[in-house]
Amino acid sequence: MNAEVQFITDDKGEKKAVIMNISDYQSLIEDVEDLAACAERRNEATIPHEEFLKELKEDGLI
């Protein structure tokens, strides 16, 4: 993502807020949510790829 942003500054020129396109904002929020989900699941046990595929087939997902 290469978002175009505008900054709102105070009297000293310090950045205080940002204005950006809503679609860029929504994409950014989705990325943050994805990262949060990864962080929450980082300690979960893993299974072999073959077992994962078998479970997907049993569940009718592939």
Buried (B, 14 or more C-beta within 10 A) or exposed (E): EEEEEEEEEEEEEEEEEEEEEEEBBEEEEEEEEEEEEEEEEEEEEEEEEEEEEEEEEEEEEE
